[in-house]
């Protein structure tokens, strides 16, 4: 498995982890029983996958000396920036943190889907 294959596989991991964590956190906004430490770990994993995916994408470009498809890098770096924005806004909006994280993670999932189809 080369770097490019790993990048393609990690794209699916990004989509699934952000979808699961996003839906879980949105559900926790309305059902307190869903709120747990494991939920926050799933959010952390989903966000870490975004960072790993962007780093791997940059490595693929540099090592394999290839150009990314149009807008592909834009969506990747937008997802990375979204992680920071989500984290900072959720801390400022404690009363709505579940909504911010939930929709933010689903936004990142959507970026991942869009990136996958652009590539």
C-alpha positions in Angstrom: 0.0 0.0 0.0 1.5 3.3 -1.1 0.9 6.7 0.4 -1.7 7.5 -2.2 -3.7 4.4 -1.3 -3.4 5.2 2.4 -4.7 8.7 1.6 -7.7 7.3 -0.2 -8.4 4.9 2.6 -8.0 7.5 5.2 -10.6 9.7 3.3 -13.2 7.0 4.1 -12.1 6.9 7.7 -12.4 10.7 7.9 -16.0 10.6 6.4 -17.2 7.8 8.7 -15.6 9.0 12.0 -16.9 12.5 11.5 -20.3 11.3 10.5 -20.6 9.0 13.6 -19.2 11.6 16.0 -21.3 14.4 14.5 -24.6 12.4 14.8 -23.6 11.2 18.3 -22.9 14.7 19.6 -26.1 16.2 18.0 -28.1 13.4 19.6 -26.4 14.2 22.9 -27.7 17.7 22.6 -31.3 16.4 23.2 -30.6 13.1 25.1 -28.4 13.4 28.1 -27.9 9.7 28.2 -25.7 9.9 25.1 -23.3 12.3 26.8 -20.2 10.4 27.9 -16.4 10.6 28.0 -16.4 8.1 25.1 -18.4 10.6 23.0 -15.7 13.2 23.5 -13.0 10.7 22.6 -14.8 10.0 19.4 -14.8 13.7 18.6 -11.1 13.8 19.3 -10.4 10.9 17.1 -12.5 12.4 14.3 -10.6 15.6 14.5 -7.2 13.9 14.7 -8.1 12.0 11.5 -8.6 15.3 9.8 -5.1 16.4 10.8 -3.6 13.1 9.7 -5.4 13.2 6.4 -4.1 16.6 5.5 -0.6 15.7 6.6 -0.8 12.5 4.5 -2.1 14.5 1.5 0.8 16.9 1.7 3.2 14.0 2.0 1.7 12.3 -1.1 2.1 15.5 -3.1 5.7 16.0 -2.0 7.0 12.5 -2.1 5.2 11.3 -5.2 5.6 14.7 -6.8 2.0 15.0 -8.1 -0.4 17.8 -8.4 -3.7 17.6 -6.5 -7.0 17.9 -8.5 -8.5 21.4 -8.6 -10.0 22.5 -5.3 -8.9 19.3 -3.6 -6.3 21.0 -1.4 -8.7 23.9 -0.7 -11.3 21.4 0.7 -8.6 19.6 2.7 -7.2 22.8 4.3 -10.8 24.1 4.9 -11.5 20.9 6.9 -8.3 21.5 8.9 -9.2 25.1 9.6 -12.8 24.0 10.5 -11.3 21.8 13.3 -9.8 24.9 14.9 -12.9 27.0 14.4 -15.2 24.4 15.8 -13.0 23.9 18.9 -12.7 27.6 19.6 -16.4 28.4 19.1 -17.6 25.4 21.1 -15.5 26.6 24.1 -17.0 30.1 23.8 -20.5 28.8 23.4 -20.8 26.3 26.3 -24.6 26.3 26.2 -24.5 25.2 22.5 -21.3 23.2 22.4 -23.1 20.0 21.3 -24.7 21.8 18.3 -21.5 23.4 17.3 -19.5 20.2 17.5 -22.3 18.1 15.9 -22.9 20.3 12.8 -19.2 21.1 12.6 -18.3 17.5 12.3 -21.0 16.9 9.8 -19.6 19.9 7.8 -16.2 18.2 7.8 -17.8 14.9 6.7 -19.4 16.8 3.8 -16.0 18.3 2.9 -14.5 14.8 2.9 -17.3 13.5 0.6 -16.7 16.4 -1.7 -13.0 15.8 -1.7 -13.4 12.2 -2.4 -15.5 12.8 -5.5 -13.2 15.6 -6.8 -10.2 13.2 -6.6 
